[in-house]
Amino acid sequence: MSQKQDERLPASYDPSEVEPKWQDQWVEDDTYAYPDERVDPDTVFSIDTPPPTVSGDLHMGHLYQFTLQDFVARFRRMYEDAVFFPFGYDDNGIASERLTERELGIRHQDFERREFQQKCREVCQDYEDAFTDDVQSLAISIDWANTYKTIAPNVQRASQLSFIDLYEKGREYRQRAPTIWCPDCETAISQVEQEDLDKHTKFNDIEFPLVEAGAEDSDRDGFTISTTRPELLPACVAVFVHPDDEDNQDLVGGTAEVPLFGQEVPIIEDERVDMETGSGVVMSCTFGDQTDIEWYQAHDLPLRIAIDESGTMTDLAGDYEGMTTEDAREAIIEDLDDAGSLVESRDHDHTVQVHERCETEVEYLVTEQWYVELLDKKDEYLDAGREMDWFPEKMYTRYQHWIEGLEWDWCISRQRDSGIPFPVWYCGDCGETILADKEDLPVEPIADDPPVDSCPECGGTDFEPEEDVFDTWATSSLTPLVNAGWDWDADSEEFTMERPELYQFDLRPQGHDIISFWLFHTVVKCYEHTGEVPFDSVMVNGMVLDENREAMSKSKGNVVRPEEVLEEFPVDAARFWAAGTSIGDDFPYKEGDLEAGERLLQKLWNASRLVDQLAPSEVDEPDEFAEVDRWLLAELDDLIESTTERFLDYEFSKARDELRSFFWNTFCDDYLEVAKQRLDDEDAPSTQYALTTAHRTFLKLFAPFLPHVTEELWQLRYDGGSIHTSDWPEARGFEADLAAGETAMDVISALRGYKSDNGLALNAELDEVDVYGTIDGFEAAIAQVMHVGDLTAHDETLEITTEVVDVDLDYSLVGPEYGSQVGDIEGAIASGDYEIDGDRLRAAGVELDNEMFEVVEERTFEGEGEMIEIEDAVVVVR
């Protein structure tokens, strides 16, 4: 219902009552539901939302990222006809497994797989319910009927279909090879799941006995190797020297003995040796790092495994068997020292690779894993990335650098329980891989029978199920296909989509920290399955930092929780804060923007109350417009076009700031003051139409940023449904002299300031005002609102004289430099006996730099009255 003219909006706005009311109402009314019927693809805007894990609380990064996505969804819902804005949970894989172990105080190894998986589902469900409530409390306009979980049966089916399709296309393989391994999680991980960690350790100089030198004339008995990982000595298989290392060339071709462990190893030359680190002579162990793997493969070295899957020393380590790597490191250093083989042990800071889930230092083990082939198509994936529009454009560089730096194919198998199983069995006799039939998916090979009675290769009837599960990114990389309903049609024997209008998705919003995780893998999967990139555009946001621009973390104690913020500020104020930074940039959390957002809510409410008093909610367009009203409507047209363009380019901070500035300064401070005094019989239709049109427009333009207060005002004042399903405003084609109107508003502001400075009431009469500047058509409005008896506009420019009236000295600089001469300098300035030459001042025989003084000027004109200078005019009050 529209509000009756004799009613008024409440005197104040109470977000604590309004915000939860609308949050519940929007969900109850399915305000943001995607249409069930088939939709014209040209009228759809589809968003591929990131499925968060539920292993932690909602943090300010969630609030920021979700709100940015919501700006897009709310704008597009008004700008387009249909918006697909789903929500998902990434509830399979290591994150949910570790959450369950932590929450219940258990270990996954102590349960049968299905029993443990059920516990994971129950724990995740509780967290997801709470997370959903939190997201709804932020007014994120999700279509809650379109939610998904990465462990749900339909997603399991899609994930297993993806595996089978890539396998049949020759893009996957199983291989026993060096693998990046997390000893804490006891699973393989991919290159993308590693991150750098600065670590303090010891650099140990160890003397290796020389069994035989490479050069006959060598007279040394040994050489020194520097290492931070002496626990790898039992796995040492070679020693390497750089070909350009003249000091150590006599070693090449010889053999050395590994201290404590006794194995003899060859000394080989290789260009991959870092001559700047340590002694320049390097031991190669199977395996300590990526270079060890390269040497192992290039030089056909033997394999010595000294560390097992749990990070424990193996029997190859002799007396150190069963120790953790850390304990073995300390014991070996002590024994090397006792044996006289430890030359020096010194403090050392370096960067190590750790698993991003648990921050455990990774190892390199030889295991059998499944891989998606990537390295042969790096150029294609780079080209695929160029097909998408990047906002901001600079983020493509991160995508590019990740691909160019790839050294491994994508390891997609994990040795865990919580995850989607590989749809694979192996022949017990010949090892042949047996894939599930597409029609049977999803399957659990541990519990289900293979689709054949005998091996098609050898006829064997004994089958072993694959026990590994997919890497979680192998599933979450399919979100565009999952949401589009990608599936195998057995009748047509081809892949189809239930909602083809969604694909390609219009937008992928995400943080820059998971470009290498989620974005890259999604491009790979979708490109391989469909031959197309999955998105038209990518919007990449930055991270929220603390006020000192440091990353928020529990260990630092600098985490700001959304619930703490929202106890003090309205949700709309938090959303105003979220719009304050250019996308892609990391930025510090500061309360200033929240306070500014809260003030804006009250300003919008108070201005709405005034409009409600001055104009009805429905006004017919008049035949004639007063010039000031036409000017406002023309300015509003420009604002609509600019704001629309900003939203289309994901420039939310610019849209927010321009919109707030126009509303607060031009509309509230200037135009409303004019309108209040112009609603006589002659001006009423024109001014009331401008007021109501502007107000409706402001509510719509603010709606993506401030959904609660705009909905409340819309429902109280105007007919129709939710503002968030109304049409985005369009420019109406009003034309006016915008420059003259802006100058007129500046004149009004200047006269208002003049009255305030002189202790005059705003309705006090001014006898005579001259304006030197273009205000054609606005003279009457200025005179009326500022109560000017005689206002004259002049085309000519007022002649103004500028003269120096004083020079201020900076005594903190002049005093120490000139001491007793300061008095003479002051006297010369007072008598006018000085000269200013550019940025120098000469007085009393000395010359001062421009930092030492400031010139005080006075601008005057010939004639009576007080002169006020504004940007494009001069005002004289008499």
C-alpha positions in Angstrom: 0.0 0.0 0.0 1.2 3.5 -0.7 1.3 5.8 2.2 -1.5 8.3 2.6 -0.5 11.9 2.3 -1.5 12.8 5.8 0.7 10.0 7.2 4.4 10.4 7.9 7.3 8.0 8.0 8.5 7.3 11.6 10.7 10.0 13.0 13.7 7.7 13.2 15.0 4.6 11.5 15.6 1.6 13.7 17.8 -1.0 11.8 17.7 -3.5 14.7 14.0 -4.0 13.9 13.9 -3.4 10.2 16.8 -5.5 9.1 15.8 -8.9 10.6 12.2 -8.3 9.5 13.2 -8.0 5.8 15.8 -10.8 5.9 13.0 -13.2 7.1 10.5 -11.8 4.6 12.7 -12.1 1.6 13.4 -15.8 2.3 9.7 -16.5 3.1 8.6 -14.8 -0.1 11.2 -16.4 -2.3 12.0 -12.9 -3.5 15.2 -14.0 -5.2 14.1 -17.3 -6.7 15.3 -18.2 -10.1 12.4 -19.0 -12.5 11.5 -22.7 -12.7 10.3 -22.5 -16.3 12.7 -22.3 -19.2 14.3 -18.9 -19.5 15.5 -17.0 -22.5 19.3 -17.1 -22.3 19.5 -13.5 -23.4 17.7 -12.4 -20.2 19.7 -14.5 -17.7 22.6 -13.4 -15.6 24.3 -16.5 -14.0 26.8 -16.3 -11.2 29.1 -19.2 -10.2 29.4 -18.6 -6.5 32.3 -20.1 -4.5 31.3 -22.9 -2.2 33.0 -22.2 1.2 34.3 -24.9 3.5 32.7 -25.0 6.9 35.8 -25.6 8.9 35.8 -22.1 10.5 33.6 -19.2 11.6 32.3 -16.5 9.3 35.0 -13.9 9.1 35.3 -10.4 7.6 36.6 -11.8 4.4 33.4 -13.8 4.0 31.3 -10.7 4.7 33.3 -8.7 2.2 33.3 -11.3 -0.6 29.6 -12.3 -0.2 28.6 -8.7 -0.2 30.5 -7.9 -3.4 28.7 -10.9 -5.1 25.4 -9.6 -3.8 26.0 -6.1 -5.3 26.2 -7.8 -8.6 23.2 -10.0 -8.1 20.9 -7.3 -6.8 21.9 -4.9 -9.6 21.5 -7.5 -12.3 18.2 -8.7 -10.9 16.9 -5.2 -11.4 18.8 -4.6 -14.7 18.0 -8.0 -16.2 15.0 -10.3 -16.1 16.4 -13.4 -14.2 19.5 -13.9 -12.0 20.8 -17.3 -11.1 22.6 -16.8 -7.7 23.0 -20.2 -5.9 24.9 -21.1 -2.8 27.1 -24.1 -2.2 29.1 -25.8 0.5 32.4 -27.6 -0.1 31.8 -30.3 2.4 34.0 -33.2 1.1 37.7 -33.6 1.5 40.3 -32.9 4.0 38.7 -29.7 5.5 35.5 -31.4 6.5 37.4 -34.5 7.7 39.8 -32.5 9.9 36.8 -30.5 11.2 35.1 -33.7 12.3 38.2 -35.1 13.9 38.6 -31.9 15.8 35.0 -31.5 16.8 34.5 -35.1 18.0 38.0 -35.7 19.2 38.5 -38.8 17.0 40.8 -40.0 14.2 39.4 -41.2 10.8 41.7 -44.2 10.9 39.7 -45.6 13.8 36.4 -46.0 11.9 35.1 -47.8 8.8 34.9 -45.4 5.9 31.1 -45.1 5.7 30.8 -44.7 9.5 33.3 -41.9 9.5 31.7 -40.3 6.4 28.4 -40.2 8.2 30.0 -38.5 11.2 31.4 -35.9 8.7 28.0 -35.3 7.2 26.4 -34.7 10.7 29.1 -32.3 11.8 29.1 -30.4 8.6 25.3 -30.2 8.6 25.4 -28.4 12.0 28.0 -26.0 10.8 26.3 -25.4 7.5 23.0 -24.6 9.2 24.7 -22.0 11.3 26.6 -20.7 8.3 23.4 -20.3 6.3 21.9 -18.2 9.1 25.0 -16.0 9.1 24.9 -15.5 5.4 21.2 -14.7 5.5 21.9 -12.1 8.3 24.1 -10.3 5.8 21.2 -9.9 3.4 22.9 -11.9 0.6 20.2 -12.3 -2.0 20.8 -16.0 -2.5 18.2 -18.2 -4.2 18.1 -20.7 -1.4 16.1 -23.2 -3.5 19.3 -23.5 -5.6 21.8 -24.7 -3.1 24.3 -27.5 -3.5 26.8 -29.5 -1.5 29.9 -31.0 -3.0 29.2 -34.3 -1.3 25.6 -34.6 -2.5 24.7 -37.6 -4.8 24.1 -35.4 -7.9 27.5 -33.7 -7.4 29.2 -37.1 -6.8 27.7 -38.3 -10.0 29.0 -35.2 -11.9 32.4 -35.6 -10.3 32.7 -39.3 -11.3 31.4 -38.5 -14.8 34.1 -35.9 -15.1 36.7 -38.5 -14.2 35.4 -41.0 -16.7 35.1 -38.5 -19.5 38.7 -37.2 -18.9 40.0 -40.8 -18.7 38.3 -41.7 -22.0 39.8 -38.6 -23.6 43.3 -39.6 -22.5 43.7 -36.7 -20.0 44.2 -38.8 -16.9 46.7 -41.4 -15.8 47.7 -43.4 -12.8 51.4 -43.6 -12.0 53.8 -44.6 -9.2 56.0 -41.6 -9.0 57.4 -38.9 -6.6 54.4 -37.2 -5.0 54.0 -34.1 -2.8 52.9 -35.6 0.5 51.5 -34.2 3.7 52.7 -36.3 6.7 50.1 -34.8 9.0 47.1 -35.4 6.8 48.8 -38.6 5.4 47.7 -37.9 1.9 49.1 -36.7 -1.4 48.4 -33.1 -2.3 48.8 -31.1 -5.4 51.2 -28.3 -6.2 48.4 -25.8 -5.7 47.8 -26.9 -2.1 51.3 -25.8 -1.0 52.2 -22.4 0.4 55.4 -20.7 1.6 56.2 -20.6 5.3 59.2 -18.7 6.7 60.9 -21.0 9.2 63.9 -20.7 11.6 66.2 -23.7 11.5 69.9 -24.6 11.5 72.2 -24.7 8.6 74.6 -27.6 9.1 78.0 -27.9 7.5 78.8 -31.6 7.3 82.1 -33.1 6.2 81.7 -35.9 3.7 84.8 -38.3 3.4 86.0 -38.6 -0.2 86.4 -42.2 -1.3 87.8 -41.4 -4.6 88.3 -38.0 -6.3 87.4 -37.4 -9.9 90.8 -35.8 -10.7 94.0 -37.8 -10.3 95.9 -34.8 -8.9 93.3 -34.0 -6.2 94.8 -34.0 -2.8 91.8 -33.6 -0.6 90.3 -36.1 1.8 86.7 -34.8 1.8 84.4 -31.8 1.3 81.7 -29.9 3.1 78.0 -30.0 2.3 75.6 -27.5 3.9 72.0 -28.7 4.6 69.0 -27.8 6.7 67.8 -31.4 6.6 70.4 -33.9 7.9 67.7 -36.4 8.5 67.8 -37.0 4.8 71.3 -38.4 4.9 70.1 -42.0 4.9 68.3 -41.2 1.6 71.4 -39.6 0.0 72.0 -41.1 -3.5 74.4 -38.7 -5.1 76.4 -35.5 -4.7 76.3 -32.7 -7.3 78.6 -29.9 -8.4 77.9 -27.1 -10.8 79.9 -27.4 -14.1 81.2 -23.8 -13.6 82.4 -24.5 -10.1 86.2 -24.5 -10.6 87.0 -25.0 -7.0 85.2 -28.3 -6.9 85.8 -29.7 -10.4 88.3 -32.2 -9.0 85.4 -34.0 -7.2 83.3 -34.7 -10.4 83.5 -38.3 -11.4 84.6 -39.5 -7.9 82.6 -41.1 -5.0 81.9 -40.0 -1.5 80.8 -41.7 1.7 77.7 -40.5 3.5 78.6 -39.8 7.2 77.0 -42.0 9.8 75.2 -44.1 7.2 78.2 -45.3 5.1 76.7 -45.7 1.6 79.0 -44.6 -1.2 77.5 -42.2 -3.7 78.7 -40.8 -7.0 79.7 -37.1 -7.5 78.1 -35.7 -10.6 78.0 -32.3 -12.3 74.7 -30.6 -13.1 73.7 -27.0 -13.9 70.8 -27.0 -11.4 73.2 -26.7 -8.5 72.9 -23.3 -6.6 76.5 -22.1 -6.3 75.4 -19.2 -4.0 74.0 -21.4 -1.2 76.1 -23.2 1.3 79.4 -24.7 0.0 78.2 -25.1 -3.6 78.3 -28.9 -3.2 74.9 -30.4 -2.8 73.7 -33.8 -1.7 70.7 -35.3 -3.6 68.3 -37.4 -1.6 65.2 -39.3 -2.7 63.4 -37.0 -2.0 64.0 -33.6 -0.4 62.7 -31.2 -2.9 61.7 -30.8 -6.6 65.3 -30.6 -7.7 66.0 -34.0 -6.1 63.2 -35.4 -8.2 64.6 -33.9 -11.4 68.1 -35.3 -10.6 66.6 -38.7 -9.8 64.9 -38.8 -13.2 67.7 -37.2 -15.3 70.5 -39.3 -13.9 68.7 -42.6 -13.2 69.6 -42.6 -9.6 68.6 -45.3 -7.1 65.6 -44.9 -4.8 66.1 -44.7 -1.0 63.0 -44.1 1.1 64.0 -42.9 4.6 60.7 -41.2 5.6 57.3 -42.9 5.4 53.7 -41.5 4.9 53.4 -40.4 8.5 56.7 -38.5 8.6 58.4 -41.3 10.5 61.9 -42.5 9.8 62.0 -46.0 8.1 64.3 -48.9 8.7 66.7 -47.4 6.1 67.5 -44.8 8.9 69.0 -47.5 11.1 69.3 -46.4 14.7 66.8 -43.5 13.9 64.0 -45.8 12.7 60.6 -44.8 14.2 61.6 -41.3 15.1 59.8 -38.3 13.7 61.8 -36.2 11.2 62.2 -33.5 13.8 63.6 -35.9 16.5 65.8 -37.6 13.9 67.2 -34.3 12.8 68.3 -33.4 16.4 69.7 -36.8 17.0 71.7 -37.0 13.8 73.2 -33.5 14.3 74.3 -34.6 17.8 75.8 -37.9 16.5 77.5 -36.1 13.6 79.1 -33.7 16.1 80.3 -36.7 18.3 81.7 -38.3 15.1 83.6 -35.2 14.2 81.7 -34.8 11.0 79.8 -31.6 12.0 81.9 -28.6 11.0 79.4 -26.0 12.1 75.7 -25.6 12.9 74.4 -22.1 12.6 71.1 -20.3 12.7 69.3 -19.9 9.4 66.0 -18.5 8.2 64.5 -19.9 5.1 61.2 -20.6 3.3 59.7 -24.0 3.2 56.7 -25.5 1.4 53.9 -26.5 3.7 50.4 -28.0 3.2 48.0 -25.0 3.2 45.4 -27.0 5.3 47.6 -27.7 8.3 50.9 -25.8 7.7 52.9 -29.1 8.0 56.1 -29.2 6.0 55.6 -31.4 2.9 57.7 -34.4 2.0 58.3 -36.0 -1.4 57.4 -39.7 -1.4 57.0 -42.3 -4.1 53.4 -43.3 -4.2 50.8 -44.4 -6.7 48.4 -41.6 -7.6 45.9 -40.4 -10.2 46.8 -37.3 -12.3 45.1 -35.0 -14.7 47.5 -34.1 -17.5 48.2 -30.3 -17.5 51.8 -29.6 -18.6 51.2 -30.4 -22.3 48.4 -27.8 -22.6 49.8 -24.9 -20.7 49.5 -22.6 -23.7 45.9 -23.7 -24.4 44.9 -22.9 -20.8 46.6 -19.5 -21.1 44.6 -18.8 -24.3 41.5 -19.9 -22.5 42.1 -17.4 -19.8 42.4 -14.6 -22.3 38.9 -15.4 -23.6 37.4 -14.2 -20.3 37.1 -10.6 -19.2 39.1 -10.0 -15.9 38.0 -7.4 -13.3 40.5 -6.0 -12.5 42.4 -6.8 -15.6 45.7 -7.1 -13.7 44.5 -10.4 -12.1 45.0 -12.3 -15.4 48.7 -11.9 -14.7 48.4 -14.0 -11.5 46.6 -16.7 -13.6 49.3 -16.5 -16.2 52.2 -16.7 -13.7 50.6 -19.7 -12.0 50.3 -21.7 -15.3 53.8 -20.7 -16.5 55.2 -21.9 -13.1 53.5 -25.3 -13.2 56.0 -28.2 -12.7 53.6 -31.0 -12.0 50.5 -32.5 -13.5 47.4 -32.2 -11.2 47.4 -35.0 -8.6 43.7 -35.6 -7.9 43.8 -38.6 -5.6 43.7 -38.4 -1.9 44.3 -41.0 0.8 41.4 -40.0 3.0 37.9 -41.2 3.9 35.7 -38.1 3.5 35.4 -37.5 -0.2 34.0 -38.8 -3.5 35.4 -42.2 -4.5 37.0 -43.0 -7.8 34.6 -45.0 -9.9 37.3 -47.6 -10.5 38.2 -51.2 -9.9 41.4 -53.1 -10.8 41.8 -56.6 -12.1 43.5 -58.6 -9.4 45.4 -60.7 -12.0 46.6 -58.2 -14.6 45.9 -54.8 -13.0 43.5 -53.6 -15.8 41.5 -50.5 -14.9 37.7 -51.1 -14.9 35.5 -48.0 -15.0 32.0 -47.8 -13.7 29.2 -47.5 -16.3 28.0 -43.9 -16.6 24.4 -45.0 -16.0 25.3 -46.4 -12.6 27.0 -43.3 -11.1 27.5 -42.5 -8.3 29.2 -45.6 -7.1 31.2 -46.6 -4.1 33.7 -49.3 -5.3 34.5 -50.5 -1.8 30.8 -51.5 -1.4 29.6 -51.9 -5.0 30.5 -54.5 -7.6 32.2 -53.6 -10.8 30.1 -53.5 -14.0 31.8 -56.7 -15.4 32.0 -60.3 -14.3 35.4 -60.9 -15.7 38.3 -58.8 -16.8 38.0 -57.8 -20.5 41.8 -58.0 -20.8 42.7 -61.3 -19.1 39.4 -62.9 -18.1 40.2 -62.7 -14.4 37.3 -62.6 -11.9 39.1 -61.1 -8.9 38.7 -57.3 -8.6 40.2 -54.8 -6.2 38.3 -51.5 -5.5 40.1 -48.2 -5.7 40.2 -46.9 -2.1 41.4 -43.3 -2.8 39.0 -40.4 -3.1 39.1 -37.3 -5.2 40.9 -34.1 -4.3 38.1 -31.7 -3.2 39.2 -29.3 -6.0 38.5 -32.0 -8.6 34.8 -31.6 -7.5 34.5 -27.9 -6.7 36.1 -27.1 -10.1 32.8 -28.5 -11.6 30.5 -25.9 -10.1 29.4 -24.3 -13.4 28.6 -27.7 -14.8 26.9 -28.9 -11.6 24.7 -25.8 -11.5 23.9 -26.0 -15.2 22.7 -29.7 -14.7 25.5 -31.3 -16.8 24.9 -35.0 -17.1 25.2 -38.0 -19.4 22.2 -38.9 -21.5 22.3 -42.6 -22.1 19.8 -42.5 -24.9 21.6 -39.9 -27.0 25.0 -41.0 -25.7 26.1 -37.5 -25.2 26.5 -35.0 -22.4 23.6 -32.6 -21.9 22.6 -29.7 -19.7 19.3 -29.3 -17.8 19.7 -25.5 -17.7 21.7 -24.7 -20.9 20.8 -21.0 -20.6 23.2 -20.7 -17.6 26.3 -21.9 -19.4 28.7 -20.2 -20.1 28.2 -18.5 -16.7 28.3 -14.7 -16.9 30.5 -14.2 -13.8 32.9 -16.0 -11.5 33.4 -14.0 -8.4 36.3 -15.1 -6.1 39.3 -14.0 -4.1 42.7 -13.6 -5.6 44.1 -16.2 -3.2 42.4 -19.1 -5.0 43.1 -18.2 -8.6 45.5 -21.1 -8.8 43.1 -23.4 -6.8 39.5 -22.9 -8.0 39.7 -20.7 -11.0 42.4 -22.5 -12.9 41.1 -26.0 -12.2 37.6 -24.9 -13.2 38.9 -23.6 -16.5 40.8 -26.9 -17.0 37.8 -29.1 -16.2 35.1 -27.1 -18.1 37.4 -26.5 -21.1 38.2 -30.2 -21.4 34.5 -31.3 -21.0 32.8 -28.6 -23.2 35.5 -27.1 -25.3 34.6 -23.7 -23.9 35.8 -21.6 -21.0 33.2 -21.6 -18.2 32.7 -17.8 -17.7 32.4 -14.6 -19.6 33.9 -12.6 -16.8 35.9 -13.0 -13.6 35.6 -10.6 -10.7 38.5 -11.0 -8.3 38.4 -9.4 -4.9 41.2 -8.7 -2.5 41.6 -9.6 1.2 40.6 -7.8 4.3 43.6 -6.8 6.5 43.8 -5.4 10.0 44.2 -1.7 10.6 48.0 -2.1 10.3 47.6 -3.8 6.9 48.6 -7.2 8.2 46.7 -10.4 7.4 44.1 -11.3 10.0 44.9 -14.6 11.9 44.0 -16.2 15.2 47.6 -16.5 16.2 48.1 -12.7 15.8 44.9 -12.0 17.8 43.9 -9.4 15.2 40.8 -11.2 13.8 37.6 -9.0 13.6 34.5 -11.1 13.6 31.4 -10.0 11.7 29.1 -10.7 14.6 31.2 -8.2 16.7 30.8 -5.6 13.9 27.1 -6.2 13.5 26.4 -5.9 17.2 27.5 -2.2 16.9 26.6 -1.3 13.3 23.7 -2.0 11.0 24.1 -4.6 8.2 23.6 -1.9 5.6 26.5 0.1 7.2 28.7 -3.0 6.8 27.7 -3.3 3.2 28.5 0.4 2.7 32.0 -0.4 4.1 32.3 -3.4 1.7 31.8 -1.1 -1.3 34.6 1.3 -0.3 37.6 -0.4 -2.0 38.4 -1.2 -5.6 38.0 -4.9 -6.3 41.2 -6.8 -6.3 42.9 -4.6 -3.7 43.8 -5.8 -0.2 42.6 -3.2 2.3 42.6 -2.6 6.0 39.4 -2.9 8.1 38.6 0.5 9.6 35.4 1.6 11.4 35.3 5.0 9.6 33.4 3.7 6.6 30.9 1.9 8.9 30.2 5.1 10.8 29.8 6.9 7.5 27.4 4.2 6.3 25.4 4.6 9.4 25.1 8.4 9.0 24.0 7.8 5.4 21.2 5.6 6.5 19.9 8.3 8.8 20.4 10.9 6.1 18.4 8.8 3.6 15.7 8.3 6.1 15.4 12.0 7.0 15.5 13.1 3.4 12.7 10.6 2.6 10.6 12.0 5.4 11.0 15.5 4.0 10.1 14.3 0.5 7.1 12.5 1.9 5.9 15.8 3.4 6.5 17.8 0.3 5.3 15.5 -2.5 2.8 12.6 -3.0 4.1 9.2 -4.0 2.4 9.3 -7.4 2.8 12.5 -9.5 2.0 13.0 -13.1 4.6 14.5 -15.3 3.8 18.3 -15.8 3.6 20.0 -19.1 6.1 22.6 -18.0 9.2 22.3 -15.8 10.9 25.1 -13.8 14.5 25.3 -14.9 15.8 24.2 -11.5 13.6 21.1 -11.6 14.6 20.3 -15.1 18.2 20.7 -14.1 17.9 18.2 -11.2 16.2 15.7 -13.5 18.9 16.1 -16.1 21.6 15.7 -13.5 19.8 12.6 -12.3 19.9 11.2 -15.8 23.7 11.6 -15.8 23.8 9.9 -12.4 21.8 6.9 -13.6 24.0 6.4 -16.6 27.2 6.8 -14.6 26.0 4.5 -11.8 24.9 1.9 -14.3 28.2 2.0 -16.1 30.0 1.6 -12.8 28.0 -1.5 -11.8 28.5 -3.0 -15.2 32.3 -2.6 -14.8 32.2 -3.8 -11.1 33.5 -0.4 -9.9 31.4 -0.5 -6.8 33.5 2.0 -4.8 33.1 4.6 -7.5 29.4 4.0 -7.8 29.0 4.2 -4.1 31.0 7.5 -3.7 29.4 9.2 -6.7 25.9 8.2 -5.6 26.4 9.3 -2.0 28.0 12.6 -3.0 25.2 13.5 -5.4 22.5 12.5 -3.0 24.0 14.1 0.1 25.4 17.3 -1.5 23.4 18.1 -4.6 20.0 16.7 -3.6 19.9 17.1 0.2 22.1 20.2 0.8 21.1 22.1 -2.3 18.0 21.0 -4.1 15.9 20.1 -1.1 16.5 23.6 0.3 15.3 25.0 -2.9 12.3 22.7 -3.2 11.1 23.5 0.4 10.5 27.1 -0.6 9.2 26.7 -4.1 6.1 24.6 -3.6 3.6 27.4 -4.3 0.7 26.8 -6.7 2.7 27.7 -9.8 5.8 25.6 -9.0 4.2 22.6 -7.2 3.6 20.2 -10.1 7.1 20.6 -11.4 8.9 20.5 -8.1 6.8 17.6 -6.7 7.4 15.5 -9.8 11.2 16.2 -9.5 11.1 15.3 -5.8 9.2 12.0 -6.2 11.2 11.0 -9.3 14.5 11.7 -7.7 13.5 9.9 -4.5 12.3 6.8 -6.3 15.5 6.8 -8.3 17.8 7.2 -5.3 16.1 4.3 -3.5 16.7 2.1 -6.6 20.3 3.2 -7.1 21.0 2.6 -3.4 19.2 -0.7 -3.3 22.1 -3.0 -4.1 24.2 -1.3 -1.4 21.6 -0.7 1.2 18.8 -3.3 0.7 17.1 -3.0 4.1 16.5 0.7 4.4 15.6 1.1 0.7 13.1 -1.8 1.0 11.5 -0.3 4.1 11.1 3.2 2.5 9.9 1.7 -0.8 7.2 -0.4 1.0 6.1 2.5 3.1 5.8 5.1 0.3 5.2 3.3 -3.0 2.9 0.7 -4.5 4.2 -2.6 -5.8 6.3 -5.5 -4.8 9.9 -5.6 -3.5 12.2 -2.8 -4.7 14.7 -5.6 -5.4 12.6 -7.0 -8.2 11.6 -3.6 -9.6 13.2 -2.3 -12.8 16.6 -0.5 -12.7 16.1 3.2 -13.4 16.7 4.5 -16.9 17.6 8.0 -18.0 14.5 9.9 -19.1 16.2 12.3 -21.6 15.9 15.6 -19.7 18.1 18.3 -21.0 19.3 21.4 -19.1 22.3 23.7 -18.7 24.0 21.5 -16.2 27.0 23.9 -15.6 24.7 26.8 -14.9 22.6 24.7 -12.5 25.7 23.6 -10.7 27.0 27.1 -10.4 23.6 28.2 -9.1 23.8 25.6 -6.4 27.3 26.8 -5.5 25.9 30.3 -5.2 23.2 29.2 -2.8 25.8 27.3 -0.7 28.0 30.4 -0.7 25.1 32.7 0.4 24.2 30.1 3.1 27.7 30.2 4.3 27.7 34.0 4.3 24.6 34.1 6.5 26.1 31.6 8.9 29.4 33.4 9.2 27.6 36.7 9.9 25.2 35.3 12.4 22.2 35.8 10.1 19.2 33.5 10.0 18.9 31.4 6.8 15.6 33.3 6.1 17.2 36.7 6.7 16.7 39.1 3.8 19.7 40.2 1.6 19.2 43.5 -0.1 21.4 43.1 -3.1 23.5 40.3 -4.6 25.6 40.3 -7.8 26.7 37.1 -9.4 29.6 37.2 -11.9 29.1 33.9 -13.7 26.7 31.8 -15.8 23.4 31.1 -13.9 21.0 31.7 -16.7 17.5 30.6 -15.8 18.3 30.1 -12.1 18.2 33.6 -10.9 14.7 33.4 -9.5 15.4 30.2 -7.7 18.5 31.6 -6.0 16.7 34.8 -5.0 13.7 32.9 -3.7 15.5 30.3 -1.6 18.1 32.8 -0.2 15.6 35.7 0.3 17.5 38.1 -2.0 15.7 41.4 -2.7 17.7 42.2 -5.9 19.8 39.6 -7.6 21.7 40.5 -10.7 23.7 38.2 -13.0 26.6 39.6 -14.9 28.2 38.1 -18.0 31.4 40.1 -17.6 34.2 39.0 -15.3 34.7 41.0 -12.1 38.1 42.6 -12.0 39.9 41.3 -8.9 43.3 42.5 -7.6 45.6 40.2 -5.8 48.2 41.7 -3.5 50.6 40.4 -0.9 49.6 41.7 2.6 52.1 39.7 4.8 54.8 37.0 4.8 54.7 34.4 7.6 58.0 32.9 8.6 58.6 29.3 9.7 60.7 30.1 12.7 61.5 26.4 13.2 63.6 26.7 10.0 64.5 30.4 9.9 65.7 30.6 13.6 68.4 27.8 13.5 69.6 29.1 10.1 69.8 32.8 10.7 69.8 33.3 14.5 70.4 37.0 15.4 69.4 38.1 11.8 65.8 37.0 12.4 64.8 40.4 13.8 66.3 42.2 10.8 64.3 39.9 8.5 61.1 40.6 10.4 61.7 44.3 10.2 62.3 44.3 6.5 59.1 42.3 5.9 57.1 44.7 8.1 58.4 47.8 6.2 57.8 46.1 2.8 61.5 46.2 2.1 61.7 42.7 0.6 61.6 41.0 -2.8 59.9 37.7 -3.8 61.6 36.1 -6.8 59.9 32.9 -7.8 60.1 30.6 -4.8 62.8 32.7 -3.0 62.5 35.6 -0.6 65.2 38.3 -0.3 65.1 40.4 2.8 67.8 42.1 5.1 70.6 40.8 2.9 69.6 37.1 3.1 67.8 34.8 0.8 65.2 32.3 2.2 64.0 29.0 0.6 60.3 28.6 -0.1 60.0 26.1 2.9 60.9 28.9 5.2 58.1 31.3 4.5 54.5 31.5 3.3 53.0 34.4 1.4 49.7 35.8 2.6 47.6 37.3 -0.2 44.4 39.3 -0.3 42.0 39.4 -3.2 40.0 42.6 -3.5 37.8 44.4 -6.0 36.8 48.0 -6.5 33.3 48.7 -5.2 31.1 48.0 -2.2 30.1 44.8 -0.6 31.7 41.5 0.5 33.2 39.3 -2.2 32.8 35.5 -2.1 34.7 33.4 -4.7 33.4 30.0 -5.8 34.6 27.6 -8.4 32.9 29.1 -11.5 31.6 32.5 -10.3 32.2 35.4 -7.9 29.4 36.5 -5.6 29.2 40.0 -4.2 26.8 40.7 -1.3 25.8 44.3 -0.6 
